[in-house]
Structures are given as structure tokens and as C-alpha cells.
Amino acid sequence: MTLPVTAAAGFPGCPSFAGRVIAWQEANGRHDLPWQQTRDAYRIWLSEIMLQQTQVQTVLPYYARFLLSFPTLEALAAAPLESVLELWSGLGYYARARNLHRCAQTVVAERAGTFSADPIENARLPGIGRSTAAAISIFAFARRAAILDGNVKRVLARCFAVEDAGSTAAGERALWALAESLLPDSRIESYTQGMMDLGATVCKRRKPACDACPVREICVAWRDGRQAELPRRLPARTLPERASGVLLLTDGQCVLLERRPPVGIWGGLLTLPEGGADAAEVFALRHGCRLRSMRTLAPVSHSFSHFRLTLTVLCCEVDERRPVAAQAFREWLPLAHVARAALPAPIRKLLLALPRGA
């Protein structure tokens, strides 16, 4: 049974849903995050993009380093994409970084370097969806709007038993309508932050802390013991498998890498060139090397959203390395620089494990 939305107004003698969330946030929510101390739309937007599918504790050091290098929207727009990707390295979901860079350039070129207070306008920008656009409007301009990130979806789906929340288009529409119906007339920042904090720290996906929840008394999932069931998730699908061979040319000090095209899988990142044992010697000679030995390393596997990739890695020890690679899109990267280079996580892990000075 789904609790009617009208119940969100509360019960006789009880505060409304929004009132409960606001009171809880002001007493128990997070107040010291760096992006909470500003009305700068650039900094708020940056935090919202970084926080997509990434936890706060992971984002904090990246956010600080990013702002040291790009303190303004104009600085980010003027930077080369390679520099942006290097600072993003390790944060994952690199399409966010590419869209961040493109969005900054768009705002500078077409909007005089200024975000709009209107969430509809901001949602037209690269990489900004409806929820992120609303968050910019709320926290930078105190605009009344609804957000619907993963944490908020979970709170609403459980509290009001939205059966197909997020799993169908109809469920998504129902959640948006519900989110908008619950907005308070004032203190929109406290309410929005409270919803995000509630989902992140109390109404967690696993083992929710229902005893600490301010809306427990009007929560259908708590009443019916359905916390583990809601929100319903689509059954995990089997990902198709793909395989490829890559060459790891190293002299013990550097490794030969190539930069991927700016779009597509690992777009704009440095990774290992494709190839197998039959091409290794010719490939080495083309790049000014003499092949000394070859050995196959343990395969590297990585899951993308729509397939699983397994890489067969042929480690080629070489000498007589030229300081400059034969093709402009390839470069010799010192192994000492691997940790901060713009590399896919599985490739970085592989290279960090290589012995130095072999």
C-alpha cells in the first residue's frame, strides 16, 4: 500500500515531512563541507559533478586540488583537457571531467561566464541534468526547486512506497512529482541538504539507521518492514564480454602510452597501445627500441556500464629507448609519474605494480 502524497503534510500535532527534514538537518546534518560555505555557482556546480556516484570523503581532496589549479570558471575553460583529466585521475567516470570542461567553455563563450538562477536554463548545458541544475539554483541562488539524486530517490521511494522508483519512466515521473510536492516554502537550502544527508547517512542502501530517521513515523517501508525491498532495483544483467591485447613497453624507467580519442571508452586518457606478440618487435623498432624480452602478465579486467573488458597484457622489456615517441599521440611516461597521470584506474594499478629500474 502506498502512502498518499497528502500524508506528507504530517499528522495532527506533527510537523510536515519537510519540517521534519529541516529540523533534523539543522541539528544533525552536515554543515562544514567546503562547498556549503559559498554561493559561488562555479564551486557548487563543481562539487555536484564530482559527487555524482562518488562519496563525499573521496571527493574532498579532489575538490581542493581542483580549485587550487582552476580557481575560477574562466581558468577551467582556458585549461587544456589533458590537464583537467590529470587532476580528475582516480576519481573515475571520466565523461564527467570531459563534460565539465566543455560546460565551462560553453558558459564562458555563450553566457558571459555566469550560470543562470533558472534550473531549466542550466539543464541545457553539457553534463548538467535536471537534478544538478536544480542544486545549482538552490545553493547558489536560493531558488525553490526539487532535486532527485540517488540518495533522495531512496528516501522518497521508501517513505512513500513508490514501487517502481527509478526502474521505469513512470516511476521516475512519479518521483519527480512527489519531490516537487514536498518542497517547503522557505529554508529550501536546509531542506535540500537535509534530504541528501538523510539518504547518505541514515536511509542508506544497506542497513538503514531507521531509529535515527526523522520521518520514520510516516515511512511506509519502516512500517511494513520493506527497507531492503525498496526502492526496487532492476535485475542485474549479464554484461557481454570483450577481449583485447595490449603492449606494455618499458625500459624500467618509462612506459610507452597512447592517448585515447576525446570521446568514447577512456576518452582523452593515456592507456596502453593495442597489439599482440606478433607485432611487438616491429612496434618496438618503430619507436626506437630494441626488444629484450617478452612475458605475459596477469590479465586485467574492467567492467563498463555496457560490457566487461579483459586485457591480455604483454610486457615487453626494451632498451635504446628514444626520448620522443614516433607518433604524436604516444608518449614515454616516467613510471614515477604514473600515480598522478590521467590513466584509467586498472591501467594505473597495473603500472604501479611494475618494478622500477629493471
Stockholm file with secondary structure:
# STOCKHOLM 1.0

chainA/1-358         MTLPVTAAAGFPGCPSFAGRVIAWQEANGRHDLPWQQTRDAYRIWLSEIMLQQTQVQTVLPYYARFLLSFPTLEALAAAPLESVLELWSGLGYYARARNLHRCAQTVVAERAGTFSADPIENARLPGIGRSTAAAISIFAFARRAAILDGNVKRVLARCFAVEDAGSTAAGERALWALAESLLPDSRIESYTQGMMDLGATVCKRRKPACDACPVREICVAWRDGRQAELPRRLPARTLPERASGVLLLTDGQCVLLERRPPVGIWGGLLTLPEGGADAAEVFALRHGCRLRSMRTLAPVSHSFSHFRLTLTVLCCEVDERRPVAAQAFREWLPLAHVARAALPAPIRKLLLALPRGA
#=GR chainA/1-358 SS CCCCGGGGGCCTTSCCHHHHHHHHHHHHSCCCCGGGGCCCHHHHHHHHHHTTTSCHHHHHHHHHHHHHHCCSHHHHHHSCHHHHHHHHTTSCCTHHHHHHHHHHHHHHHHSTTCCCSCHHHHTTSTTCCHHHHHHHHHHHHCCCCCCCCHHHHHHHHHHTTCTTTTTSHHHHHHHHHHHHHTCCSSCHHHHHHHHHHHHHHTSCSSSCCGGGCTTGGGCHHHHHTCTTTCSCCCCCCCCCEEEEEEEEEECSSEEEEEECCSSSTTTTCEECCBCCHHHHHHHHHHTTCEEEEEEECCCEEEECSSCEEEEEEEEEEEESCCSSCSSTTEEEEEGGGGGGSSCCHHHHHHHHTSCSCC
#=GC SS_cons         CCCCGGGGGCCTTSCCHHHHHHHHHHHHSCCCCGGGGCCCHHHHHHHHHHTTTSCHHHHHHHHHHHHHHCCSHHHHHHSCHHHHHHHHTTSCCTHHHHHHHHHHHHHHHHSTTCCCSCHHHHTTSTTCCHHHHHHHHHHHHCCCCCCCCHHHHHHHHHHTTCTTTTTSHHHHHHHHHHHHHTCCSSCHHHHHHHHHHHHHHTSCSSSCCGGGCTTGGGCHHHHHTCTTTCSCCCCCCCCCEEEEEEEEEECSSEEEEEECCSSSTTTTCEECCBCCHHHHHHHHHHTTCEEEEEEECCCEEEECSSCEEEEEEEEEEEESCCSSCSSTTEEEEEGGGGGGSSCCHHHHHHHHTSCSCC
//
